[in-house]
Amino acid sequence: MKAKPLAIGAAVVAIVALGVSDLRNKDANALERAHDRAGLQVDCSTDKIDGSKWGACRYKNGAPASAWLERDGAWVAANGNAHKVVERLARAQDLAGLPRLERATSSPPAMPAALFER
């Protein structure tokens, strides 16, 4: 009799923990969803460097993939791999639920060297 309430309680705790984790990592998760829609499997993280929010995505084997700078509510491509993601998504049909990814034609971001060192 006691096992059922314990199992339900454990499930509720797990769901809440996943929800909190998703909220804390919402930008990284959004970048991962965009890459997935572009046909790439990556793990992303975000970090503040010199007062700016940067996104770094790595391929599943750990190799650096794309770099992004958050600017005016969008993620701006900061390296060649990020530009390829923007190109692939330009051909995608459904972009619902994805962050705004773009290229900067004037003043492109310069990726900090420390971005992929973390």
Buried (B, 14 or more C-beta within 10 A) or exposed (E): EEEEEEEEEEEEEEEEEEEEEEEEBEBBBBBBBBBEBBEBEBBBBBBEBEEEBBBBBBBEEEEBBBBBBBBEEEBBBBBEBBBBBBEBBEEEEEEEEBBEBBEEEEEBBEBBEEBBEE
